[in-house]
Amino acid sequence: GDSVTQTEGLVTLTEGSPVMLNCTYQTTYSAPTLFWYVQYLSEAPRLLLRSSTDNKRTEHEGFHAALHKSSRSFRLQKPSAQLSDSALYYCAVETQ
């Protein structure tokens, strides 16, 4: 089956410190697309980053992630956190 395993969604951030959220996935599909969604307090989740290209860095709003198919990972990173980044983060995999 298809699944993702991620760092706990609710992350306590220290202002100015790096953010690193892990996401690993399992799928039998050869060309998956990986997503990170962010959900701020009392808002609907929205797409933050997506990638279906191996080893290519994708960036948005100071966050970046790279899909590594060999290790089945899509780690969300930001060099320096802000308090406004406090939110729920969800990793998802799409296989069609």
N, C-alpha and C positions, 0 to 999 in steps of 0.2 A: 504493500500500500504506500500511499504518499503521505509524508508527514514532515513537520519541522520541529526542531528542538531549539529553544532560544533561552537567552538570559531572562530572568524574571522581568515581566513587562514593566512593573512599576519600579523606576530606578531613582535612587537618591543621588542627586548630583551635587558636586562641590564646585562652586563658581571658580572658573579659571583652570579647572583640572580637565584632563582628557576624558572623553566619553568613549567607551568601547562595549558594544553589545554584540554578543555572539549569536549566530544563527547557523545551525547545520540542518541539512535536509536529507530525506530519503525519498527517492522516486525511481521507478523503472523507466521513466520517460527520458529519452536521450537529449532533449533540448528544452529543459525547463526554464521558466521565467521566475525570478525571485523578486519579492517585494518587501519593502519596509513601510509600514503605515505608522502614523503618529496620531494619537488622540489626546488633545488638550482637554482640560477640565470643562465639562458641560458642552463639549462640541462633539460632532461626529468624527470618526476616524477619517484621515485623509492620507493619500499616497505621498510618501516622502521620497523614496528612491525605488527604481526598478532596474533590473538588468537580465538579459538573456545571453550576454556575450562573455565568454570566458576571459578572465584575467584583464578586464578593462575597468578602469576606475570610473565610477559615475558619481556626480556631485550635485548637491542641491542644498541651499540655505546653510552652507557651512558644514554640512554632513557629507560624508563620502562612504562608499562601499564598493567592494569588488567581488564579483562572483568567481569563486574558484571551484571548478567542477571536480578537480582531482581530489580535493578534500571536502567537497560538498558543503562549502561554507559561503556565507554572505554576511560578513561582519560589518556592522554599522559603527562608524567612528566620527568623532569631531575633536579637533585639537584642543579646544578650550570651551568648556561648558558655560552657559549662562543660566541664571535662575529660571528664565522664561522657557528653557528646554525641559522643565519638569513636566512629564506627561507619561502616558502609557505608549509603549512601542510594541508593534506586532510584526512579526515576520511571517510571510506567506509564500507558498510555492504554487505555481500554476503549470499544469502539465498538458495543456491543449493549445 
